[in-house]
Amino acid sequence: RFCERRERQRARTQRKSKALGSHFSNSKPASIEQEGSDCSTEADSNFLLTGFDDMTTFENKTICLVSRYPFWTAFRKFLSHLHILSGSVSDMPLERCISHLLLSVPLPKPGGHNVIVPLPALNEPMVMNIPPEKDFPLMDLPYQRLVACLEINTIVMIVLGMLALEKKVIVMSKRPSLVLDVCELLRSLLFPFDLCAPYVPRLTEPFKSSLDFPGAIFVGIWDDGSPH
């Protein structure tokens, strides 16, 4: 009987050991798989791309106003207004100001009332007006800029002795905005005549070969200090 009891105990211990072994053999791969899945999810989460709506990007943008009417001073004020707003903490987006100018502000009528657009960033409004049809043409630039750069005798010589006789005239300056203003003001002094020669108030580098044109030409060039 003692031997039988001993054999039974051995059989029980063997069964228990087999059961424990099978349990550990089944549980270890599961834990390894779980750890592997956790590592893969962490790796995937590290390589996930952030949605575009959740990102804040900063880009350099250029805003250009294109119009059939030469409102040079008014447009410069408006662009200066946008430039100040872009560097401030204003809640008004730039697109709102641009859409207001393009969609809401009416075009002034010839000989009518002035169109005034308030510009809070400049504390100065933008004023646009068109003279009557039988009056002087629209010129939104002050002649003080022309007189401050050139003498009266030089202005008369350029307008009457060169532009009116359709000769080649090249205006150069180290200030880009001054080139455009001087060319526009000189051309306006031809009234009631008009310029028949090719006119480019701001000639860029890729088109400087047009200076070899044998006929009359009226261009403005920005002198950036380069030797060529």
PyMOL CGO cylinders between C-alpha atoms (Angstrom):
from pymol import cmd
from pymol.cgo import CYLINDER

trace = [
    CYLINDER, 0.00, 0.00, 0.00, 2.82, 2.33, 0.79, 0.3, 1, 1, 1, 1, 1, 1,
    CYLINDER, 2.82, 2.33, 0.79, 4.28, 1.76, -2.66, 0.3, 1, 1, 1, 1, 1, 1,
    CYLINDER, 4.28, 1.76, -2.66, 0.91, 2.35, -4.29, 0.3, 1, 1, 1, 1, 1, 1,
    CYLINDER, 0.91, 2.35, -4.29, 0.46, 5.68, -2.44, 0.3, 1, 1, 1, 1, 1, 1,
    CYLINDER, 0.46, 5.68, -2.44, 3.97, 6.72, -3.46, 0.3, 1, 1, 1, 1, 1, 1,
    CYLINDER, 3.97, 6.72, -3.46, 3.24, 5.93, -7.10, 0.3, 1, 1, 1, 1, 1, 1,
    CYLINDER, 3.24, 5.93, -7.10, 0.02, 7.92, -6.96, 0.3, 1, 1, 1, 1, 1, 1,
    CYLINDER, 0.02, 7.92, -6.96, 1.81, 10.95, -5.51, 0.3, 1, 1, 1, 1, 1, 1,
    CYLINDER, 1.81, 10.95, -5.51, 4.42, 10.73, -8.28, 0.3, 1, 1, 1, 1, 1, 1,
    CYLINDER, 4.42, 10.73, -8.28, 1.68, 10.57, -10.91, 0.3, 1, 1, 1, 1, 1, 1,
    CYLINDER, 1.68, 10.57, -10.91, -0.05, 13.61, -9.40, 0.3, 1, 1, 1, 1, 1, 1,
    CYLINDER, -0.05, 13.61, -9.40, 3.17, 15.64, -9.31, 0.3, 1, 1, 1, 1, 1, 1,
    CYLINDER, 3.17, 15.64, -9.31, 3.92, 14.68, -12.89, 0.3, 1, 1, 1, 1, 1, 1,
    CYLINDER, 3.92, 14.68, -12.89, 0.42, 15.79, -13.95, 0.3, 1, 1, 1, 1, 1, 1,
    CYLINDER, 0.42, 15.79, -13.95, 0.82, 19.11, -12.11, 0.3, 1, 1, 1, 1, 1, 1,
    CYLINDER, 0.82, 19.11, -12.11, 4.23, 19.72, -13.66, 0.3, 1, 1, 1, 1, 1, 1,
    CYLINDER, 4.23, 19.72, -13.66, 2.88, 18.94, -17.12, 0.3, 1, 1, 1, 1, 1, 1,
    CYLINDER, 2.88, 18.94, -17.12, -0.07, 21.29, -16.57, 0.3, 1, 1, 1, 1, 1, 1,
    CYLINDER, -0.07, 21.29, -16.57, 2.22, 24.10, -15.36, 0.3, 1, 1, 1, 1, 1, 1,
    CYLINDER, 2.22, 24.10, -15.36, 4.57, 23.52, -18.27, 0.3, 1, 1, 1, 1, 1, 1,
    CYLINDER, 4.57, 23.52, -18.27, 1.78, 23.72, -20.79, 0.3, 1, 1, 1, 1, 1, 1,
    CYLINDER, 1.78, 23.72, -20.79, 0.47, 26.88, -19.10, 0.3, 1, 1, 1, 1, 1, 1,
    CYLINDER, 0.47, 26.88, -19.10, 3.86, 28.62, -19.28, 0.3, 1, 1, 1, 1, 1, 1,
    CYLINDER, 3.86, 28.62, -19.28, 4.43, 27.44, -22.82, 0.3, 1, 1, 1, 1, 1, 1,
    CYLINDER, 4.43, 27.44, -22.82, 1.12, 28.97, -23.88, 0.3, 1, 1, 1, 1, 1, 1,
    CYLINDER, 1.12, 28.97, -23.88, 1.50, 32.22, -21.90, 0.3, 1, 1, 1, 1, 1, 1,
    CYLINDER, 1.50, 32.22, -21.90, 5.04, 33.14, -22.99, 0.3, 1, 1, 1, 1, 1, 1,
    CYLINDER, 5.04, 33.14, -22.99, 4.32, 33.57, -26.72, 0.3, 1, 1, 1, 1, 1, 1,
    CYLINDER, 4.32, 33.57, -26.72, 1.26, 35.65, -25.87, 0.3, 1, 1, 1, 1, 1, 1,
    CYLINDER, 1.26, 35.65, -25.87, 3.32, 37.99, -23.71, 0.3, 1, 1, 1, 1, 1, 1,
    CYLINDER, 3.32, 37.99, -23.71, 6.00, 38.22, -26.38, 0.3, 1, 1, 1, 1, 1, 1,
    CYLINDER, 6.00, 38.22, -26.38, 3.39, 38.99, -29.01, 0.3, 1, 1, 1, 1, 1, 1,
    CYLINDER, 3.39, 38.99, -29.01, 1.83, 41.61, -26.74, 0.3, 1, 1, 1, 1, 1, 1,
    CYLINDER, 1.83, 41.61, -26.74, 5.19, 43.25, -26.10, 0.3, 1, 1, 1, 1, 1, 1,
    CYLINDER, 5.19, 43.25, -26.10, 5.93, 43.21, -29.82, 0.3, 1, 1, 1, 1, 1, 1,
    CYLINDER, 5.93, 43.21, -29.82, 2.59, 44.82, -30.62, 0.3, 1, 1, 1, 1, 1, 1,
    CYLINDER, 2.59, 44.82, -30.62, 3.22, 47.52, -28.00, 0.3, 1, 1, 1, 1, 1, 1,
    CYLINDER, 3.22, 47.52, -28.00, 6.59, 48.28, -29.53, 0.3, 1, 1, 1, 1, 1, 1,
    CYLINDER, 6.59, 48.28, -29.53, 5.11, 48.42, -33.01, 0.3, 1, 1, 1, 1, 1, 1,
    CYLINDER, 5.11, 48.42, -33.01, 2.33, 50.79, -31.91, 0.3, 1, 1, 1, 1, 1, 1,
    CYLINDER, 2.33, 50.79, -31.91, 4.88, 53.05, -30.20, 0.3, 1, 1, 1, 1, 1, 1,
    CYLINDER, 4.88, 53.05, -30.20, 7.02, 53.05, -33.34, 0.3, 1, 1, 1, 1, 1, 1,
    CYLINDER, 7.02, 53.05, -33.34, 3.99, 53.78, -35.50, 0.3, 1, 1, 1, 1, 1, 1,
    CYLINDER, 3.99, 53.78, -35.50, 2.93, 56.61, -33.20, 0.3, 1, 1, 1, 1, 1, 1,
    CYLINDER, 2.93, 56.61, -33.20, 6.39, 58.15, -33.47, 0.3, 1, 1, 1, 1, 1, 1,
    CYLINDER, 6.39, 58.15, -33.47, 6.27, 58.07, -37.28, 0.3, 1, 1, 1, 1, 1, 1,
    CYLINDER, 6.27, 58.07, -37.28, 2.68, 59.30, -37.66, 0.3, 1, 1, 1, 1, 1, 1,
    CYLINDER, 2.68, 59.30, -37.66, 2.31, 62.49, -39.74, 0.3, 1, 1, 1, 1, 1, 1,
    CYLINDER, 2.31, 62.49, -39.74, 0.58, 65.41, -38.10, 0.3, 1, 1, 1, 1, 1, 1,
    CYLINDER, 0.58, 65.41, -38.10, -2.55, 66.63, -39.82, 0.3, 1, 1, 1, 1, 1, 1,
    CYLINDER, -2.55, 66.63, -39.82, -2.29, 69.85, -41.83, 0.3, 1, 1, 1, 1, 1, 1,
    CYLINDER, -2.29, 69.85, -41.83, -5.02, 71.47, -39.75, 0.3, 1, 1, 1, 1, 1, 1,
    CYLINDER, -5.02, 71.47, -39.75, -2.97, 70.90, -36.59, 0.3, 1, 1, 1, 1, 1, 1,
    CYLINDER, -2.97, 70.90, -36.59, 0.20, 72.46, -37.99, 0.3, 1, 1, 1, 1, 1, 1,
    CYLINDER, 0.20, 72.46, -37.99, 1.27, 76.11, -37.93, 0.3, 1, 1, 1, 1, 1, 1,
    CYLINDER, 1.27, 76.11, -37.93, 3.39, 77.05, -40.91, 0.3, 1, 1, 1, 1, 1, 1,
    CYLINDER, 3.39, 77.05, -40.91, 5.04, 80.37, -41.77, 0.3, 1, 1, 1, 1, 1, 1,
    CYLINDER, 5.04, 80.37, -41.77, 5.74, 81.29, -45.40, 0.3, 1, 1, 1, 1, 1, 1,
    CYLINDER, 5.74, 81.29, -45.40, 6.95, 84.37, -47.19, 0.3, 1, 1, 1, 1, 1, 1,
    CYLINDER, 6.95, 84.37, -47.19, 4.29, 85.71, -49.51, 0.3, 1, 1, 1, 1, 1, 1,
    CYLINDER, 4.29, 85.71, -49.51, 4.22, 88.54, -52.03, 0.3, 1, 1, 1, 1, 1, 1,
    CYLINDER, 4.22, 88.54, -52.03, 1.11, 90.66, -52.49, 0.3, 1, 1, 1, 1, 1, 1,
    CYLINDER, 1.11, 90.66, -52.49, 0.81, 92.66, -55.71, 0.3, 1, 1, 1, 1, 1, 1,
    CYLINDER, 0.81, 92.66, -55.71, -2.01, 94.97, -56.72, 0.3, 1, 1, 1, 1, 1, 1,
    CYLINDER, -2.01, 94.97, -56.72, -2.79, 95.01, -60.44, 0.3, 1, 1, 1, 1, 1, 1,
    CYLINDER, -2.79, 95.01, -60.44, -5.13, 97.68, -61.76, 0.3, 1, 1, 1, 1, 1, 1,
    CYLINDER, -5.13, 97.68, -61.76, -5.97, 99.52, -64.96, 0.3, 1, 1, 1, 1, 1, 1,
    CYLINDER, -5.97, 99.52, -64.96, -5.92, 102.82, -63.08, 0.3, 1, 1, 1, 1, 1, 1,
    CYLINDER, -5.92, 102.82, -63.08, -2.61, 104.32, -61.85, 0.3, 1, 1, 1, 1, 1, 1,
    CYLINDER, -2.61, 104.32, -61.85, -3.49, 104.91, -58.21, 0.3, 1, 1, 1, 1, 1, 1,
    CYLINDER, -3.49, 104.91, -58.21, 0.18, 104.75, -57.24, 0.3, 1, 1, 1, 1, 1, 1,
    CYLINDER, 0.18, 104.75, -57.24, -0.01, 106.66, -53.94, 0.3, 1, 1, 1, 1, 1, 1,
    CYLINDER, -0.01, 106.66, -53.94, -3.26, 105.04, -52.85, 0.3, 1, 1, 1, 1, 1, 1,
    CYLINDER, -3.26, 105.04, -52.85, -2.00, 101.51, -53.55, 0.3, 1, 1, 1, 1, 1, 1,
    CYLINDER, -2.00, 101.51, -53.55, 1.26, 102.18, -51.72, 0.3, 1, 1, 1, 1, 1, 1,
    CYLINDER, 1.26, 102.18, -51.72, -0.68, 103.25, -48.68, 0.3, 1, 1, 1, 1, 1, 1,
    CYLINDER, -0.68, 103.25, -48.68, -2.78, 100.12, -48.82, 0.3, 1, 1, 1, 1, 1, 1,
    CYLINDER, -2.78, 100.12, -48.82, 0.26, 97.84, -49.16, 0.3, 1, 1, 1, 1, 1, 1,
    CYLINDER, 0.26, 97.84, -49.16, 1.96, 99.65, -46.26, 0.3, 1, 1, 1, 1, 1, 1,
    CYLINDER, 1.96, 99.65, -46.26, -1.20, 99.08, -44.25, 0.3, 1, 1, 1, 1, 1, 1,
    CYLINDER, -1.20, 99.08, -44.25, -1.04, 95.33, -44.99, 0.3, 1, 1, 1, 1, 1, 1,
    CYLINDER, -1.04, 95.33, -44.99, 2.66, 95.23, -44.12, 0.3, 1, 1, 1, 1, 1, 1,
    CYLINDER, 2.66, 95.23, -44.12, 2.01, 96.80, -40.71, 0.3, 1, 1, 1, 1, 1, 1,
    CYLINDER, 2.01, 96.80, -40.71, -0.89, 94.43, -40.02, 0.3, 1, 1, 1, 1, 1, 1,
    CYLINDER, -0.89, 94.43, -40.02, 1.23, 91.38, -40.91, 0.3, 1, 1, 1, 1, 1, 1,
    CYLINDER, 1.23, 91.38, -40.91, 3.68, 92.19, -38.12, 0.3, 1, 1, 1, 1, 1, 1,
    CYLINDER, 3.68, 92.19, -38.12, 1.09, 93.13, -35.50, 0.3, 1, 1, 1, 1, 1, 1,
    CYLINDER, 1.09, 93.13, -35.50, -1.19, 91.12, -33.23, 0.3, 1, 1, 1, 1, 1, 1,
    CYLINDER, -1.19, 91.12, -33.23, -4.36, 92.24, -34.97, 0.3, 1, 1, 1, 1, 1, 1,
    CYLINDER, -4.36, 92.24, -34.97, -7.23, 89.74, -35.13, 0.3, 1, 1, 1, 1, 1, 1,
    CYLINDER, -7.23, 89.74, -35.13, -8.21, 90.89, -38.62, 0.3, 1, 1, 1, 1, 1, 1,
    CYLINDER, -8.21, 90.89, -38.62, -6.71, 88.63, -41.30, 0.3, 1, 1, 1, 1, 1, 1,
    CYLINDER, -6.71, 88.63, -41.30, -5.06, 90.15, -44.34, 0.3, 1, 1, 1, 1, 1, 1,
    CYLINDER, -5.06, 90.15, -44.34, -7.46, 88.32, -46.63, 0.3, 1, 1, 1, 1, 1, 1,
    CYLINDER, -7.46, 88.32, -46.63, -10.33, 90.29, -45.11, 0.3, 1, 1, 1, 1, 1, 1,
    CYLINDER, -10.33, 90.29, -45.11, -8.68, 93.61, -46.01, 0.3, 1, 1, 1, 1, 1, 1,
    CYLINDER, -8.68, 93.61, -46.01, -7.88, 92.47, -49.54, 0.3, 1, 1, 1, 1, 1, 1,
    CYLINDER, -7.88, 92.47, -49.54, -11.38, 91.12, -50.18, 0.3, 1, 1, 1, 1, 1, 1,
    CYLINDER, -11.38, 91.12, -50.18, -12.88, 94.36, -48.85, 0.3, 1, 1, 1, 1, 1, 1,
    CYLINDER, -12.88, 94.36, -48.85, -10.82, 96.41, -51.32, 0.3, 1, 1, 1, 1, 1, 1,
    CYLINDER, -10.82, 96.41, -51.32, -11.55, 94.16, -54.30, 0.3, 1, 1, 1, 1, 1, 1,
    CYLINDER, -11.55, 94.16, -54.30, -15.21, 93.35, -53.66, 0.3, 1, 1, 1, 1, 1, 1,
    CYLINDER, -15.21, 93.35, -53.66, -16.68, 96.17, -51.57, 0.3, 1, 1, 1, 1, 1, 1,
    CYLINDER, -16.68, 96.17, -51.57, -14.85, 99.38, -52.50, 0.3, 1, 1, 1, 1, 1, 1,
    CYLINDER, -14.85, 99.38, -52.50, -16.41, 100.93, -55.64, 0.3, 1, 1, 1, 1, 1, 1,
    CYLINDER, -16.41, 100.93, -55.64, -14.44, 102.48, -58.49, 0.3, 1, 1, 1, 1, 1, 1,
    CYLINDER, -14.44, 102.48, -58.49, -14.67, 106.28, -58.44, 0.3, 1, 1, 1, 1, 1, 1,
    CYLINDER, -14.67, 106.28, -58.44, -16.60, 107.87, -61.30, 0.3, 1, 1, 1, 1, 1, 1,
    CYLINDER, -16.60, 107.87, -61.30, -14.92, 110.45, -63.56, 0.3, 1, 1, 1, 1, 1, 1,
    CYLINDER, -14.92, 110.45, -63.56, -15.45, 113.83, -61.99, 0.3, 1, 1, 1, 1, 1, 1,
    CYLINDER, -15.45, 113.83, -61.99, -17.38, 112.29, -59.09, 0.3, 1, 1, 1, 1, 1, 1,
    CYLINDER, -17.38, 112.29, -59.09, -16.78, 112.16, -55.37, 0.3, 1, 1, 1, 1, 1, 1,
    CYLINDER, -16.78, 112.16, -55.37, -13.65, 110.76, -53.81, 0.3, 1, 1, 1, 1, 1, 1,
    CYLINDER, -13.65, 110.76, -53.81, -13.65, 107.16, -52.63, 0.3, 1, 1, 1, 1, 1, 1,
    CYLINDER, -13.65, 107.16, -52.63, -12.14, 107.01, -49.15, 0.3, 1, 1, 1, 1, 1, 1,
    CYLINDER, -12.14, 107.01, -49.15, -10.97, 103.75, -47.59, 0.3, 1, 1, 1, 1, 1, 1,
    CYLINDER, -10.97, 103.75, -47.59, -9.95, 103.95, -43.89, 0.3, 1, 1, 1, 1, 1, 1,
    CYLINDER, -9.95, 103.95, -43.89, -6.60, 102.41, -42.98, 0.3, 1, 1, 1, 1, 1, 1,
    CYLINDER, -6.60, 102.41, -42.98, -6.40, 102.05, -39.18, 0.3, 1, 1, 1, 1, 1, 1,
    CYLINDER, -6.40, 102.05, -39.18, -2.76, 100.94, -39.19, 0.3, 1, 1, 1, 1, 1, 1,
    CYLINDER, -2.76, 100.94, -39.19, -1.62, 104.18, -40.86, 0.3, 1, 1, 1, 1, 1, 1,
    CYLINDER, -1.62, 104.18, -40.86, -4.12, 106.55, -39.20, 0.3, 1, 1, 1, 1, 1, 1,
    CYLINDER, -4.12, 106.55, -39.20, -4.58, 107.93, -42.72, 0.3, 1, 1, 1, 1, 1, 1,
    CYLINDER, -4.58, 107.93, -42.72, -7.22, 106.98, -45.28, 0.3, 1, 1, 1, 1, 1, 1,
    CYLINDER, -7.22, 106.98, -45.28, -6.64, 105.86, -48.85, 0.3, 1, 1, 1, 1, 1, 1,
    CYLINDER, -6.64, 105.86, -48.85, -8.20, 108.35, -51.25, 0.3, 1, 1, 1, 1, 1, 1,
    CYLINDER, -8.20, 108.35, -51.25, -9.02, 107.56, -54.89, 0.3, 1, 1, 1, 1, 1, 1,
    CYLINDER, -9.02, 107.56, -54.89, -10.54, 109.88, -57.47, 0.3, 1, 1, 1, 1, 1, 1,
    CYLINDER, -10.54, 109.88, -57.47, -10.73, 110.15, -61.26, 0.3, 1, 1, 1, 1, 1, 1,
    CYLINDER, -10.73, 110.15, -61.26, -10.74, 113.58, -62.94, 0.3, 1, 1, 1, 1, 1, 1,
    CYLINDER, -10.74, 113.58, -62.94, -13.42, 114.50, -65.49, 0.3, 1, 1, 1, 1, 1, 1,
    CYLINDER, -13.42, 114.50, -65.49, -13.11, 113.16, -69.02, 0.3, 1, 1, 1, 1, 1, 1,
    CYLINDER, -13.11, 113.16, -69.02, -12.16, 116.54, -70.56, 0.3, 1, 1, 1, 1, 1, 1,
    CYLINDER, -12.16, 116.54, -70.56, -9.73, 117.41, -67.80, 0.3, 1, 1, 1, 1, 1, 1,
    CYLINDER, -9.73, 117.41, -67.80, -6.10, 116.51, -67.19, 0.3, 1, 1, 1, 1, 1, 1,
    CYLINDER, -6.10, 116.51, -67.19, -5.37, 112.77, -67.05, 0.3, 1, 1, 1, 1, 1, 1,
    CYLINDER, -5.37, 112.77, -67.05, -5.19, 110.89, -63.80, 0.3, 1, 1, 1, 1, 1, 1,
    CYLINDER, -5.19, 110.89, -63.80, -1.88, 111.40, -61.99, 0.3, 1, 1, 1, 1, 1, 1,
    CYLINDER, -1.88, 111.40, -61.99, -1.70, 110.11, -58.43, 0.3, 1, 1, 1, 1, 1, 1,
    CYLINDER, -1.70, 110.11, -58.43, 1.91, 111.18, -57.86, 0.3, 1, 1, 1, 1, 1, 1,
    CYLINDER, 1.91, 111.18, -57.86, 3.25, 114.48, -56.49, 0.3, 1, 1, 1, 1, 1, 1,
    CYLINDER, 3.25, 114.48, -56.49, 5.36, 116.55, -58.87, 0.3, 1, 1, 1, 1, 1, 1,
    CYLINDER, 5.36, 116.55, -58.87, 7.55, 117.51, -55.93, 0.3, 1, 1, 1, 1, 1, 1,
    CYLINDER, 7.55, 117.51, -55.93, 9.40, 114.22, -56.36, 0.3, 1, 1, 1, 1, 1, 1,
    CYLINDER, 9.40, 114.22, -56.36, 10.31, 115.11, -59.94, 0.3, 1, 1, 1, 1, 1, 1,
    CYLINDER, 10.31, 115.11, -59.94, 11.40, 118.67, -59.10, 0.3, 1, 1, 1, 1, 1, 1,
    CYLINDER, 11.40, 118.67, -59.10, 13.44, 117.42, -56.15, 0.3, 1, 1, 1, 1, 1, 1,
    CYLINDER, 13.44, 117.42, -56.15, 15.44, 115.08, -58.40, 0.3, 1, 1, 1, 1, 1, 1,
    CYLINDER, 15.44, 115.08, -58.40, 15.86, 117.11, -61.60, 0.3, 1, 1, 1, 1, 1, 1,
    CYLINDER, 15.86, 117.11, -61.60, 16.25, 120.79, -62.35, 0.3, 1, 1, 1, 1, 1, 1,
    CYLINDER, 16.25, 120.79, -62.35, 13.60, 122.65, -64.32, 0.3, 1, 1, 1, 1, 1, 1,
    CYLINDER, 13.60, 122.65, -64.32, 15.89, 123.10, -67.32, 0.3, 1, 1, 1, 1, 1, 1,
    CYLINDER, 15.89, 123.10, -67.32, 16.65, 119.37, -67.36, 0.3, 1, 1, 1, 1, 1, 1,
    CYLINDER, 16.65, 119.37, -67.36, 12.96, 118.49, -67.18, 0.3, 1, 1, 1, 1, 1, 1,
    CYLINDER, 12.96, 118.49, -67.18, 12.11, 120.80, -70.08, 0.3, 1, 1, 1, 1, 1, 1,
    CYLINDER, 12.11, 120.80, -70.08, 14.99, 119.40, -72.14, 0.3, 1, 1, 1, 1, 1, 1,
    CYLINDER, 14.99, 119.40, -72.14, 13.89, 115.79, -71.54, 0.3, 1, 1, 1, 1, 1, 1,
    CYLINDER, 13.89, 115.79, -71.54, 10.21, 116.40, -72.29, 0.3, 1, 1, 1, 1, 1, 1,
    CYLINDER, 10.21, 116.40, -72.29, 10.46, 118.81, -75.24, 0.3, 1, 1, 1, 1, 1, 1,
    CYLINDER, 10.46, 118.81, -75.24, 13.88, 117.95, -76.62, 0.3, 1, 1, 1, 1, 1, 1,
    CYLINDER, 13.88, 117.95, -76.62, 13.84, 114.16, -76.27, 0.3, 1, 1, 1, 1, 1, 1,
    CYLINDER, 13.84, 114.16, -76.27, 10.44, 112.61, -75.54, 0.3, 1, 1, 1, 1, 1, 1,
    CYLINDER, 10.44, 112.61, -75.54, 8.53, 114.91, -77.90, 0.3, 1, 1, 1, 1, 1, 1,
    CYLINDER, 8.53, 114.91, -77.90, 11.09, 114.23, -80.66, 0.3, 1, 1, 1, 1, 1, 1,
    CYLINDER, 11.09, 114.23, -80.66, 10.94, 110.46, -80.01, 0.3, 1, 1, 1, 1, 1, 1,
    CYLINDER, 10.94, 110.46, -80.01, 14.54, 109.98, -78.89, 0.3, 1, 1, 1, 1, 1, 1,
    CYLINDER, 14.54, 109.98, -78.89, 15.99, 107.32, -76.63, 0.3, 1, 1, 1, 1, 1, 1,
    CYLINDER, 15.99, 107.32, -76.63, 15.67, 108.23, -72.93, 0.3, 1, 1, 1, 1, 1, 1,
    CYLINDER, 15.67, 108.23, -72.93, 17.03, 106.08, -70.08, 0.3, 1, 1, 1, 1, 1, 1,
    CYLINDER, 17.03, 106.08, -70.08, 16.34, 107.08, -66.46, 0.3, 1, 1, 1, 1, 1, 1,
    CYLINDER, 16.34, 107.08, -66.46, 18.54, 105.52, -63.77, 0.3, 1, 1, 1, 1, 1, 1,
    CYLINDER, 18.54, 105.52, -63.77, 18.33, 105.76, -59.98, 0.3, 1, 1, 1, 1, 1, 1,
    CYLINDER, 18.33, 105.76, -59.98, 19.51, 103.88, -56.93, 0.3, 1, 1, 1, 1, 1, 1,
    CYLINDER, 19.51, 103.88, -56.93, 15.98, 104.04, -55.49, 0.3, 1, 1, 1, 1, 1, 1,
    CYLINDER, 15.98, 104.04, -55.49, 13.59, 101.61, -57.22, 0.3, 1, 1, 1, 1, 1, 1,
    CYLINDER, 13.59, 101.61, -57.22, 10.40, 103.50, -56.42, 0.3, 1, 1, 1, 1, 1, 1,
    CYLINDER, 10.40, 103.50, -56.42, 11.89, 106.78, -57.62, 0.3, 1, 1, 1, 1, 1, 1,
    CYLINDER, 11.89, 106.78, -57.62, 12.54, 105.37, -61.10, 0.3, 1, 1, 1, 1, 1, 1,
    CYLINDER, 12.54, 105.37, -61.10, 8.84, 104.63, -61.62, 0.3, 1, 1, 1, 1, 1, 1,
    CYLINDER, 8.84, 104.63, -61.62, 7.70, 107.98, -60.24, 0.3, 1, 1, 1, 1, 1, 1,
    CYLINDER, 7.70, 107.98, -60.24, 10.07, 110.04, -62.40, 0.3, 1, 1, 1, 1, 1, 1,
    CYLINDER, 10.07, 110.04, -62.40, 9.15, 108.14, -65.57, 0.3, 1, 1, 1, 1, 1, 1,
    CYLINDER, 9.15, 108.14, -65.57, 5.42, 108.52, -64.95, 0.3, 1, 1, 1, 1, 1, 1,
    CYLINDER, 5.42, 108.52, -64.95, 5.71, 112.22, -64.15, 0.3, 1, 1, 1, 1, 1, 1,
    CYLINDER, 5.71, 112.22, -64.15, 7.84, 112.93, -67.21, 0.3, 1, 1, 1, 1, 1, 1,
    CYLINDER, 7.84, 112.93, -67.21, 5.41, 111.09, -69.45, 0.3, 1, 1, 1, 1, 1, 1,
    CYLINDER, 5.41, 111.09, -69.45, 2.45, 113.02, -68.02, 0.3, 1, 1, 1, 1, 1, 1,
    CYLINDER, 2.45, 113.02, -68.02, 4.11, 116.33, -69.02, 0.3, 1, 1, 1, 1, 1, 1,
    CYLINDER, 4.11, 116.33, -69.02, 3.60, 115.40, -72.68, 0.3, 1, 1, 1, 1, 1, 1,
    CYLINDER, 3.60, 115.40, -72.68, -0.14, 116.07, -72.34, 0.3, 1, 1, 1, 1, 1, 1,
    CYLINDER, -0.14, 116.07, -72.34, -2.12, 116.66, -74.57, 0.3, 1, 1, 1, 1, 1, 1,
    CYLINDER, -2.12, 116.66, -74.57, 0.21, 114.47, -76.63, 0.3, 1, 1, 1, 1, 1, 1,
    CYLINDER, 0.21, 114.47, -76.63, 0.95, 110.87, -75.89, 0.3, 1, 1, 1, 1, 1, 1,
    CYLINDER, 0.95, 110.87, -75.89, 4.16, 108.87, -75.96, 0.3, 1, 1, 1, 1, 1, 1,
    CYLINDER, 4.16, 108.87, -75.96, 4.52, 106.76, -79.09, 0.3, 1, 1, 1, 1, 1, 1,
    CYLINDER, 4.52, 106.76, -79.09, 7.83, 105.09, -78.23, 0.3, 1, 1, 1, 1, 1, 1,
    CYLINDER, 7.83, 105.09, -78.23, 8.07, 101.80, -76.27, 0.3, 1, 1, 1, 1, 1, 1,
    CYLINDER, 8.07, 101.80, -76.27, 7.71, 102.66, -72.60, 0.3, 1, 1, 1, 1, 1, 1,
    CYLINDER, 7.71, 102.66, -72.60, 8.99, 100.49, -69.72, 0.3, 1, 1, 1, 1, 1, 1,
    CYLINDER, 8.99, 100.49, -69.72, 9.14, 102.40, -66.41, 0.3, 1, 1, 1, 1, 1, 1,
    CYLINDER, 9.14, 102.40, -66.41, 11.00, 99.57, -64.67, 0.3, 1, 1, 1, 1, 1, 1,
    CYLINDER, 11.00, 99.57, -64.67, 13.24, 97.53, -66.96, 0.3, 1, 1, 1, 1, 1, 1,
    CYLINDER, 13.24, 97.53, -66.96, 14.47, 94.33, -65.31, 0.3, 1, 1, 1, 1, 1, 1,
    CYLINDER, 14.47, 94.33, -65.31, 17.73, 92.49, -65.89, 0.3, 1, 1, 1, 1, 1, 1,
    CYLINDER, 17.73, 92.49, -65.89, 16.48, 89.81, -68.34, 0.3, 1, 1, 1, 1, 1, 1,
    CYLINDER, 16.48, 89.81, -68.34, 15.16, 92.49, -70.73, 0.3, 1, 1, 1, 1, 1, 1,
    CYLINDER, 15.16, 92.49, -70.73, 18.11, 94.89, -70.75, 0.3, 1, 1, 1, 1, 1, 1,
    CYLINDER, 18.11, 94.89, -70.75, 19.03, 93.68, -74.22, 0.3, 1, 1, 1, 1, 1, 1,
    CYLINDER, 19.03, 93.68, -74.22, 16.12, 95.81, -75.47, 0.3, 1, 1, 1, 1, 1, 1,
    CYLINDER, 16.12, 95.81, -75.47, 18.32, 98.87, -74.88, 0.3, 1, 1, 1, 1, 1, 1,
    CYLINDER, 18.32, 98.87, -74.88, 20.01, 98.02, -78.18, 0.3, 1, 1, 1, 1, 1, 1,
    CYLINDER, 20.01, 98.02, -78.18, 16.76, 98.87, -79.96, 0.3, 1, 1, 1, 1, 1, 1,
    CYLINDER, 16.76, 98.87, -79.96, 17.72, 101.33, -82.74, 0.3, 1, 1, 1, 1, 1, 1,
    CYLINDER, 17.72, 101.33, -82.74, 14.58, 103.45, -82.46, 0.3, 1, 1, 1, 1, 1, 1,
    CYLINDER, 14.58, 103.45, -82.46, 13.12, 105.59, -79.72, 0.3, 1, 1, 1, 1, 1, 1,
    CYLINDER, 13.12, 105.59, -79.72, 12.62, 104.05, -76.30, 0.3, 1, 1, 1, 1, 1, 1,
    CYLINDER, 12.62, 104.05, -76.30, 11.79, 105.37, -72.82, 0.3, 1, 1, 1, 1, 1, 1,
    CYLINDER, 11.79, 105.37, -72.82, 12.85, 103.10, -69.95, 0.3, 1, 1, 1, 1, 1, 1,
    CYLINDER, 12.85, 103.10, -69.95, 13.75, 103.31, -66.28, 0.3, 1, 1, 1, 1, 1, 1,
    CYLINDER, 13.75, 103.31, -66.28, 16.52, 101.22, -64.73, 0.3, 1, 1, 1, 1, 1, 1,
    CYLINDER, 16.52, 101.22, -64.73, 17.30, 100.58, -61.09, 0.3, 1, 1, 1, 1, 1, 1,
    CYLINDER, 17.30, 100.58, -61.09, 21.00, 101.06, -60.40, 0.3, 1, 1, 1, 1, 1, 1,
    CYLINDER, 21.00, 101.06, -60.40, 21.78, 98.32, -57.88, 0.3, 1, 1, 1, 1, 1, 1,
    CYLINDER, 21.78, 98.32, -57.88, 25.51, 99.11, -57.85, 0.3, 1, 1, 1, 1, 1, 1,
    CYLINDER, 25.51, 99.11, -57.85, 26.58, 96.11, -59.90, 0.3, 1, 1, 1, 1, 1, 1,
    CYLINDER, 26.58, 96.11, -59.90, 29.50, 96.72, -62.34, 0.3, 1, 1, 1, 1, 1, 1,
    CYLINDER, 29.50, 96.72, -62.34, 27.52, 95.58, -65.38, 0.3, 1, 1, 1, 1, 1, 1,
]
cmd.load_cgo(trace, "trace")
